Amino acid sequence: MDSHAETAELREQFETPAQQKEISTLGMWIFLVTEIMFFGGLFLAYAIYRREFASVFALASNTLDVVIGAVNTAVLLCSSFTMVLAVRAAQIGSRKALIVFLILTILLGGVFLGVKAYEWNQKFEEHHVPGPTFHLEGTTQQGPAQLFFSLYFTMTGLHALHMVVGEGLMLFLLWHAYRGKYTPSYYTPVDVGGLYWHFVDIVWIFLFPLLYLIARHQH
Amino acid sequence: MITEAVQEREHYLNASYGIKSWLLTKDHKRIALLYLHTITFFFFLGGIFATLIRLELLTPKGDLVSADTYSKLFTLHGVIMIFFFLIPSIPATLGNFFLPMMIGAKDLAFPRINLLSWYLLVIGGCFAMYAMLAGGVDTGWTFYVPYSTNYSNTYVIATGLGIFIAGFSSILTGLNFIVTVHRMRAPGMTWFRLPLFVWSNYATALIQVLGTPVIAITLVLLIGERTLHIGIFDPARGGDPVLFQHLFWFYSHPAVYIMVLPAMGVISELVSVFSKKPVFGYKVVAFSSVAIAVLGFLVWGHHLFVSGQSVYAGLVFSFLSYFVAIPSAIKVFNWTATLHKGSISYATPMLYAFGFIGLFTVGGLTGLFVACLGVDVHVHDTYFVIAHFHYIMVGGTLMAYLGGLHYWWPKMSGRMYPEGWAKLSALVIYLGFNLTFFPQFILGYLGMPRRYWTYPDEFQVLHVMSTAGASVLAVGYLMPLIYFMWSLRYGPIAGPNPWGATGLEWQTASPPPAHNFDETPIVTTEAYDYAALAAREEVKVG
């Protein structure tokens, strides 16, 4: 990798630090647009099949544990909050606070992934994993019911994969924050990493109602 | 390979030496050359498959290869040519090299991501070649389900992964270009002073960024369906195979414009320089690129006219498809208008530009045939479609790519190519191309389906013509490969601006210094202002 000086200071292709910061941020925003299109394909598939198999999707959705889902949503929202505080800490040059808030963000992300793993494990126990042993009580349409869970696993799986990447990013930021690399005049990576973290959060904000809440009124 | 004369001063080629200085380079010019070598390799690899296809079709019977092998040949031809040659072709080589120079920047916004994108293409290519060597893949480059998920017994997953990875290469190139054009322009380089090559690459980048992620998720679902039977495309579980086609073409139709828009940008440059006139209707041509990028996202359903899509959807997609003809025609008419009363030179790049305009027009007009619901039912999946898109992809993109390569070669290498040989090769390619693909329009109209390794005897004359044309074409493509290499050592030394062009890339030395410009240029004139250029030259001489 590059020397410490080059990454912390102005890269050679730029004229000013302000240009460098603007460019990094714009780059991340465009990357997030590609992510929207990536998840968009899945949301499209979900929309089509939910419309086609509304009642089965409702039935399948109601087997998900809404309390666990809601708690996990809260955990993720808190992690976004600590991320904001981390960016703020970097902005005002408080190295200690930056480290603390990054650690908190990593921990909350870890809790989310742990709960997710527990939920997936439940699916195996309940025979709700698409495959030869799949069975959903209360419907003869086992095919579309499997579709719901295929979408559930694909969507939450890809979301979790993004969370894992995010945790990696946070560890990277933590390491550099520990080494005191970020100052009020240079903290772009924290800012850009935060953007990514919030995006992954927002994906979950869409996944949670679509997967957990669509048929709660039928209880 | 560079002799002393060029080596006198420091430039990007001799700024550092050794394999490491290339494999770890962050210089967009060197990365462009890495891409150039890679896609040249893939072009000739894809060409070998094309050759085998044409040889098999020389006779009506399947006497050279088996049906299974034939399916693998056309699949690999398509996969290699589309994903590993045409999509990276102009943006990743000429765009990479010249887009930063044209806007007066020292480099792209993200040099390391630029290098990463080259590695991703190479890694993706390795997966595709692994699939090829392990036994090939026979689904066609479109990977339609359920064949690709449930029945094909070939290397679908390895090929799919290869395309998935190469897709990220394309996304990152697009991302880099968008940010670079927005934020790295030299002082005075306003949006409407940008060379049209930059506009067209910008429009291309929009498609790369918005479209490619969709093929990525589609391939993820395809691999999920094939390995875990997730059911998304499987009717047995309520899934819909047509959904695959929608998702696939949502990317793959705009991908056509990823391939052809940069080519149009090259042609705008060539037509202007070699008639010494500003491009007629600059702003309209610039916006027509963006219009093509936007409209390109609204027409994917015209690939599904006979796939069980509703007739109403078909009607809408047919109607919208015609709209693409408007910005495309604007370009063709404006190039023609640019020629009017121009001081026209018939240098090799201009010959390619003429070739492009003619062949693209044929390809575009036949596109209207296939966009028409009723006609498409007749010619769908026939050689008519094959001929149509080869007129766009080969007659269009490849001609422009070669034209651009000749045009910018002196800047890239510091040396001129041999003009006589180059003119001859342009002519050979033009004739060979038409002999190869024009008979295919007739074949398709008469009912010859695509992807068959045998055919009725009465089609043989046309197939023989096509194969003969392909041999001519092969000679035409080998000639530049040889004389470009020859020119690296023996070509006449090129000055900074051998064509008298206006772009900023011509105002620095050939080959350019590592940081492109000795000092950041300040732009005071519109694009293609030949009068201002002449005035500047006079001041210098005076």
Boltz contact constraints between the chains, C-beta under 6 A:
constraints:
  - contact:
      token1: [A, 13]
      token2: [B, 106]
      max_distance: 6.0
  - contact:
      token1: [A, 13]
      token2: [B, 107]
      max_distance: 6.0
  - contact:
      token1: [A, 23]
      token2: [B, 109]
      max_distance: 6.0
  - contact:
      token1: [A, 23]
      token2: [B, 179]
      max_distance: 6.0
  - contact:
      token1: [A, 23]
      token2: [B, 183]
      max_distance: 6.0
  - contact:
      token1: [A, 26]
      token2: [B, 179]
      max_distance: 6.0
  - contact:
      token1: [A, 27]
      token2: [B, 179]
      max_distance: 6.0
  - contact:
      token1: [A, 30]
      token2: [B, 175]
      max_distance: 6.0
  - contact:
      token1: [A, 30]
      token2: [B, 178]
      max_distance: 6.0
  - contact:
      token1: [A, 30]
      token2: [B, 209]
      max_distance: 6.0
  - contact:
      token1: [A, 34]
      token2: [B, 171]
      max_distance: 6.0
  - contact:
      token1: [A, 34]
      token2: [B, 209]
      max_distance: 6.0
  - contact:
      token1: [A, 34]
      token2: [B, 213]
      max_distance: 6.0
  - contact:
      token1: [A, 37]
      token2: [B, 210]
      max_distance: 6.0
  - contact:
      token1: [A, 37]
      token2: [B, 213]
      max_distance: 6.0
  - contact:
      token1: [A, 37]
      token2: [B, 214]
      max_distance: 6.0
  - contact:
      token1: [A, 38]
      token2: [B, 213]
      max_distance: 6.0
  - contact:
      token1: [A, 38]
      token2: [B, 216]
      max_distance: 6.0
  - contact:
      token1: [A, 38]
      token2: [B, 217]
      max_distance: 6.0
  - contact:
      token1: [A, 41]
      token2: [B, 214]
      max_distance: 6.0
  - contact:
      token1: [A, 41]
      token2: [B, 217]
      max_distance: 6.0
  - contact:
      token1: [A, 41]
      token2: [B, 247]
      max_distance: 6.0
  - contact:
      token1: [A, 45]
      token2: [B, 232]
      max_distance: 6.0
  - contact:
      token1: [A, 53]
      token2: [B, 238]
      max_distance: 6.0
  - contact:
      token1: [A, 143]
      token2: [B, 237]
      max_distance: 6.0
  - contact:
      token1: [A, 143]
      token2: [B, 238]
      max_distance: 6.0
  - contact:
      token1: [A, 144]
      token2: [B, 238]
      max_distance: 6.0
  - contact:
      token1: [A, 146]
      token2: [B, 231]
      max_distance: 6.0
  - contact:
      token1: [A, 146]
      token2: [B, 237]
      max_distance: 6.0
  - contact:
      token1: [A, 147]
      token2: [B, 231]
      max_distance: 6.0
  - contact:
      token1: [A, 147]
      token2: [B, 237]
      max_distance: 6.0
  - contact:
      token1: [A, 147]
      token2: [B, 238]
      max_distance: 6.0
  - contact:
      token1: [A, 150]
      token2: [B, 230]
      max_distance: 6.0
  - contact:
      token1: [A, 150]
      token2: [B, 231]
      max_distance: 6.0
